[in-house]
Amino acid sequence: MRYLKILLLHFEHVFEQRLRSLVWFVVTFINPLVLILFWRGALKGGQEIVPGWSITTIVSYYFLVAITGAFLVSHIEEDIAERDIQKGELVRYLIKPFSYYWIKLFEEAPYRILQGAYGIVTLVIFYFCFGGFISLSKDPLTICLAIVIALLGAFISATFKQTIGLLAFWITDIFGLYEVLEVIHIVFAGVVMPLALLPSFVRIIANILPFAYIIYYPTVAFIGQLSYPELIRVIGIQCVWLGFMIIVYRKVWNAGIKKFTAIGQ
């Protein structure tokens, strides 16, 4: 119940800035729309690029990439690095009887839920206006497994971003690292192009890294591109990545908190 109260309190703060969240969503939604226009021009004949990837699949994919990106990708790392560590505000969390990990998770969750809601509303509008270009899975079991994959993707993203934010214990200017990781994320999470359309060696690298399990696999799961064994395999890999990241987070936290001073950096 105490974490629920924290979540509800942060919801109040987020709704005070709901238009700000809308602007953030619109900005992130522009890139998928541009890519949809590109692929519509490239596939005027309606042919498939590779088996299973037609213009309908491409449009559905980029719409869902925008929504899953808004829902699942955490952006808490700058708050942790700049405000909590560099400015010394972490001290106010240390005296509270709550886990820092869960507090930051529930601080970020309302932003993700609100922006994801904007995405769902946008998808519904486009579905009724251009339903012929959007195709989603109608199989109940596939949808349930896709929801599990999405939830695991959200936890992987949150844990990874919190760990990156904690590196500010050692790095004074960490924003260059953020930019590098953002570029890697865009490529290997399938934001620019579905992994199925990339060269095989890029797909191999993407399947090793965690980024595809945050955006790409939740997206193709909802479209219906994955069979039941593939869905189970993705969930298994996500569980391994999440367990590994939790271990890394704890080690980074335990080592970093020894270097923290209440005056910050």
C-alpha positions, 0 to 999 in steps of 0.5 A: 500500500505504501508504494501505491500511495507513492505512485498516486502522489506522483500521478498528481504531479504528472497530471499537473504537467500533462500537456508537457507529456503530450508534447514529448509524445508528439515529438517522439511520434514524428519519427515513426510517421516519417518512416511510415511515409518512406516505406509507403513510397518504397512499397507502392506495389504492395509487395513484401520486403521479406516474407511476412513484412508487407506495408500493413505490417510495416505501418503497424510496426511503426505505430506500435514502436511509438506506443511501446517506446512511450510506455516502456522506455524509462528516462529516469537516468538524468534525474538520478545522475543530475538531481540526486547524485550531482546535486546531493538530493539522494540524501533525502531518499536514504533516510526513508524506509523505502527501496531507492529502486522502487521509489524511482520506479514509481516516480517514472511510472506515471510518465510512462502510463500517461504517455502510453495512454496518449499513444493508445488514443492515437492508435485507436483514432488511426485504426478507425481512420486507416484500419486497412493499414494497421494489423494487430494479433487477435489471438488471446494467448498471443496478446497475453504473452505479449503483455508479459513481454511488454511488462518485462521490457519495462522492468529491463529498461527501468533497471538498465536506466537506473544503473546508468544513472548511478554511474554518476557516482564516478563520472562527473559529466555523464551526458556523453555516455547517455547520447552514445547509449541512445544511438545504440538503443535506436539501432539495436532496439529496432526503432529505425528499422525492424530487426527482421529487415537488417543484415544477419550479423546486425540481428545477431548482435541485437539479439545478444544486447538487451535493447531489442527486448525492450521495444522490438520484441514487444512490438512484433509480439502484439503484431502477431509475428512471433509463434508460441515457442518464440514468445516463450523464448523471448520471455525466458531471455528477458528474465535472464537479462532482468536478473542479470541487470538487478545483480549489476544494479545492486553491485553498482549501488552498493559501491556507489553509495560509499562514494556519495557525500551529502553535498553532491559533486 
